[in-house]
Structure formats: C-alpha cells, structure tokens
Amino acid sequence: MLELTDKIKIDPFRRHCVLITGVNGQDGYYLTEWLFRKGYEVHGISRSLTQIPTDMKDWLTGIFCVDLTEPQGLAEFVRRVQPHEVYHLAAHHFSSQNNENCTGQLDPFVAVNLLAPNIILEVLRYEFPQSRFFYAASPHVFGLADVCPQTEGTPHRPKTPYGISKSAGVHLCGYYRENFGLHTSAGILYNHESPRRSANFVTTQIVRAAAKAALGSPEPLKIRDLDAVVDWGAAQDYVIAMWQMLQQPRGDDFIIASGVPRTVLDFAVTAFNYVGLRAADFIFQEKKTNLTKSLPYVGDNSKIRQICEWKPSVSFVDLVTTMVDSHIQLYNNRQTTGNE
C-alpha cells in the first residue's frame, strides 16, 4: 500500500489506471471491487487511511490522503497518477434526516462538489485529454421537481446548498465536454443502498432496528416521514452504471435509477417482514410537521438502459434483506466478542 509521500512509478505498459476520489465511501468500496475484478490499477483518495476496510487494501494499488480543497496539491497528485479514468465520488454529503444540509453555508459544498472536480478537469484538459471523467450527481439538482419521473431534460431548480453545488457540477461536465472535447459524464444517482450505507441514512436506521428486534433487543425508531416516496436501488448496480458510462464513445449525462417509487414504510415493512415481525410495533411516525411537499424523486432510466445497456440486477426485496442480514451478523459478532 502506497503512502502519499511515496513516489508513484508509472510503467508505460501498465494496466488501465483509475483514480477514485471518496474511495472510502459506499460507492467507492463497490466501484473499487468492480474495477479490480476487471483488472484495473486503482488509486484512491480518502479522508482517512484508517477508514479503509481491510479487503479494499488488496484491491487498491495506492491509497492517499489528499486535501480536495487545496488546488495545487490535488492537481499535482492527478499529474503523478496519470489516470485513464477518474471517478469523482467525493462529496460534501446530503441526508434527508439532517437539516444542516438544507440550510447550511454554501462554501463546503462548493469546495468539494464543484471546485475539486474543476481542478481535476483542468489537469486532464491540458495534460491527459484522452482521459475520461465521471461525476456523481444527485436528483437534488431538480429541487422541487414539477414532473415525475424526472429525465435528463428535467430543468434544474435546486433549493439547497447541496443541490446547487451538484447542479453546477453537472453543468461543469457539460462545459468541458462541449468546449474542450473531454470525455466527461455526470451520473444523476438516485437513492442507492447497501450494507455499507452509513448510519445517518434512514434505510440503515430501519435495518438496524429490524436486526436488533430480531435478536431480542428491540429499540423503537421514530421516522420523520413514513409516507415519503423514494426511488431505491442497489449500490452494486449503480457503480457498474458509472463504469459503463465511461466506456461509451462520448461522454453524456445519465439518470441512474430503478424507476420504481416506494415509500419509507414499504422499506420498513419489507425489513421487518423478513425477520417475522410487524414494522408497526417498532417503527413510529414523528409528529407531523408542515413539510414542503413536492413530486417525489423518481428517475426515468430509459436513456442509460438504451445507450449503455444497463439494467438493475438486485431486486428491492434482495436489497433490503441483504442489509438486514448484514446487521444481524454484525450484532452477533459484537455479542460474541463482548463489544456490545
């Protein structure tokens, strides 16, 4: 495993080289595994080397701590790696359960979600113009959507700092694609889950509650809005879509979604049914507030199905039950080792 201070030796006959920012996240994990299985040389940028799972270390040629908000250091790192493909997965993140992401300052979102990819694209433009670039966007670029499902042509009307910065990132890709001929693609990624989804997401909170209840240690869980409609898919499927986008002759923008609307209650019922329990006995609606209602984020995936021949392979039920199984195993391991 390489450290940042190590010199990256570039072999002219080396394997196809990839750089992933935000490699320590859910998508970074599955994308790294996919590319490693494909025979790629994978370099990753992470906030912390201590957050890298043990199995990922076997897949990565190099893992580095790089400040994405420091232009000179980031640009120099890209020059050292000389990537054939770049996947910008790093982001100042959004969670529907965190109001700070809706009302906070714009600066941290812009720094990671817009300025960092701009720095990378400038290096590619001048030094590696044949390289290909992927940008991970979000349906929050649409803001209060007035059409459902959304398509790549749906107008951007972002209403949060996160959505504003992600919308700008999508347009940034178009700018470099149209004006400089770079192979840039933006994937508008709808909600996608896995056993590696972080604890602040409602899906993880639900499957944790189901796992604990199944093991005889129930903890009631209050949900902000059980009626919220969500388009859910599997992270393992969505990273393949990212890769397929960069294999096309020309870059473009694509919606990556299941196209199927489901409620948070649907997710909870599926999780608790799997362990033979009633969701209504453990999951409760928080006191209703006057939340701003709009049409739900549901994506039309026709374009990526047609052009990239991508389609989801993990069913909704398999996604939920796999997440529950993972947390049951986690809690069993903790009990065995005396950590809980």
Residue pairs with C-beta under 8 A, 6 or more apart in sequence:
1 57
1 60
1 62
1 63
2 8
2 61
2 62
2 63
2 64
3 64
4 64
4 65
4 66
4 77
6 62
7 80
8 43
8 62
8 80
8 81
10 82
14 41
15 39
15 40
15 41
16 39
16 40
16 41
16 84
16 85
17 40
17 41
17 42
17 43
17 81
17 82
17 83
17 84
17 85
18 35
18 40
18 41
18 42
18 43
18 83
18 84
18 85
18 86
18 87
19 43
19 44
19 45
19 78
19 81
19 83
19 85
19 86
19 87
20 28
20 31
20 32
20 42
20 43
20 44
20 45
20 86
20 87
20 89
21 44
21 45
21 68
21 86
21 87
21 88
21 89
21 90
21 116
21 120
22 28
22 45
22 46
22 88
22 89
22 90
22 91
23 29
23 32
23 44
23 45
23 46
23 52
23 56
23 60
23 63
23 89
24 44
24 46
24 47
24 48
24 51
24 52
25 89
25 90
26 194
26 196
26 197
26 198
26 235
27 89
27 136
27 189
27 192
27 235
27 238
27 239
27 242
28 44
28 46
28 89
29 53
29 56
29 196
30 194
30 196
30 235
30 236
30 239
31 87
31 89
31 239
31 242
31 243
32 42
32 44
32 56
32 59
32 60
33 56
33 59
34 239
34 240
34 243
35 42
35 59
35 243
36 42
36 58
36 59
36 60
38 243
41 61
42 59
42 60
42 61
43 60
43 61
43 62
43 63
43 64
43 81
43 83
44 52
44 60
44 62
44 63
44 64
45 63
45 64
45 65
45 66
45 68
45 77
45 90
46 52
46 63
46 64
46 65
47 65
48 65
49 63
49 65
52 60
52 63
56 63
57 63
62 81
64 77
66 73
66 74
66 77
67 73
67 74
68 74
68 90
68 111
68 112
68 116
69 111
69 112
69 115
69 116
71 115
71 119
74 116
74 119
74 120
75 119
75 120
75 122
75 123
78 86
78 119
78 120
78 123
78 124
79 123
79 127
82 128
83 128
83 131
84 130
84 131
84 132
85 131
85 132
85 133
85 134
85 246
86 120
86 124
86 131
86 132
86 133
86 134
87 134
87 136
87 242
88 116
88 117
88 120
88 133
88 134
88 135
88 136
88 169
89 136
90 112
90 116
91 112
91 113
91 136
91 166
92 108
92 109
92 111
92 112
92 113
92 162
92 165
93 101
93 162
94 101
94 138
94 140
94 160
94 162
94 163
95 101
95 200
95 201
96 202
96 224
96 228
97 200
97 201
97 202
97 224
98 200
101 160
101 161
101 162
102 159
102 160
102 161
102 162
103 160
104 161
105 161
106 161
106 164
106 165
109 161
109 162
109 164
109 165
110 161
110 165
110 168
113 162
113 165
113 166
113 168
113 169
114 165
114 168
114 169
114 172
117 133
117 135
117 169
117 172
117 173
118 172
120 133
121 133
121 172
121 176
121 182
121 184
124 131
124 133
124 176
124 182
125 176
125 180
125 182
129 180
129 181
129 182
130 183
131 182
131 183
132 183
132 184
132 185
132 246
132 251
133 173
133 176
133 182
133 183
133 184
133 185
133 246
133 251
134 184
134 185
134 186
134 187
134 242
134 245
134 246
135 169
135 170
135 172
135 173
135 184
135 185
135 186
135 187
136 186
136 187
136 189
136 242
137 166
137 167
137 169
137 170
137 186
137 187
137 188
137 189
138 162
138 163
138 166
138 188
138 189
139 145
139 150
139 188
139 189
139 190
139 231
139 257
139 297
139 299
140 158
140 160
140 162
140 163
140 166
140 297
141 156
141 158
141 163
141 166
141 167
141 170
141 188
142 150
142 154
142 155
142 156
142 157
142 158
142 163
142 297
143 156
143 157
143 158
143 159
143 160
143 163
144 157
144 159
144 292
144 294
144 295
145 154
145 157
145 294
145 295
145 296
145 297
146 294
146 295
147 154
147 295
148 261
148 295
148 296
148 298
149 231
149 257
149 259
149 298
149 299
149 300
150 188
150 255
150 297
150 298
150 299
150 300
151 255
151 300
151 302
151 303
152 188
152 253
152 254
152 255
152 303
156 167
156 170
156 171
158 164
158 166
158 167
169 186
170 186
170 188
170 253
173 184
173 185
173 186
173 251
173 253
174 184
174 186
174 253
176 182
176 184
177 183
177 184
177 250
177 251
177 252
182 251
183 246
183 250
183 251
184 251
185 245
185 246
185 248
185 251
185 252
185 253
185 254
186 253
186 254
187 238
187 241
187 242
187 245
187 253
187 254
187 255
187 256
188 253
188 254
188 255
188 256
188 257
188 299
189 238
189 256
189 257
190 231
190 232
190 233
190 255
190 256
190 257
190 258
190 297
190 298
190 299
191 203
191 230
191 231
191 232
191 233
191 297
192 232
192 233
192 234
192 235
192 237
192 238
192 256
193 201
193 203
193 204
193 232
193 233
193 234
193 235
193 319
193 323
194 234
194 235
194 236
194 319
194 322
194 323
195 322
195 323
195 325
195 326
195 327
196 235
197 203
197 204
197 235
197 323
198 204
199 205
199 208
202 223
202 224
202 264
202 267
203 232
203 267
203 323
204 323
205 221
205 223
206 221
206 223
206 264
206 267
206 268
206 271
206 283
207 271
207 320
207 323
207 324
207 326
207 327
208 327
209 218
209 219
209 220
209 221
209 271
209 282
209 283
210 268
210 271
210 272
210 274
210 275
210 277
210 279
210 282
210 324
210 327
211 275
211 324
211 327
211 328
211 330
211 331
212 218
212 219
212 331
213 219
213 272
213 275
213 277
213 282
214 275
214 276
214 277
214 324
214 328
215 328
215 331
215 332
215 335
217 331
218 282
219 282
220 282
220 283
220 284
221 282
221 283
221 284
222 284
222 285
222 286
223 264
223 268
223 283
223 284
223 285
223 286
224 286
225 264
225 285
225 286
225 291
226 263
226 264
226 265
226 268
226 283
226 285
227 263
227 264
227 265
228 263
228 264
228 296
229 261
229 262
229 263
229 296
229 298
230 261
230 262
230 263
230 264
230 267
230 296
230 297
231 257
231 258
231 259
231 260
231 261
231 262
231 296
231 297
231 298
231 299
232 258
232 260
232 262
232 267
232 316
232 319
233 256
233 257
233 258
233 312
233 314
233 319
234 312
234 313
234 314
234 318
234 319
236 313
236 314
237 312
237 313
237 314
238 256
240 310
241 254
241 256
241 304
241 308
241 310
242 256
244 304
244 308
244 309
244 310
245 251
245 252
245 254
245 304
245 308
247 308
248 307
248 308
252 307
254 303
254 304
254 307
254 308
255 299
255 300
255 301
255 303
255 304
256 299
256 301
256 304
256 310
257 298
257 299
257 300
257 301
258 299
258 301
258 312
258 316
259 298
259 299
259 300
259 301
260 298
260 316
261 296
261 298
262 316
265 279
265 283
267 320
268 279
268 283
269 279
270 316
270 317
270 320
270 321
271 279
271 320
271 321
271 323
271 324
272 278
272 279
272 282
272 283
273 279
274 320
274 321
274 324
275 324
275 328
301 310
304 310
305 311
314 322
331 340
334 340
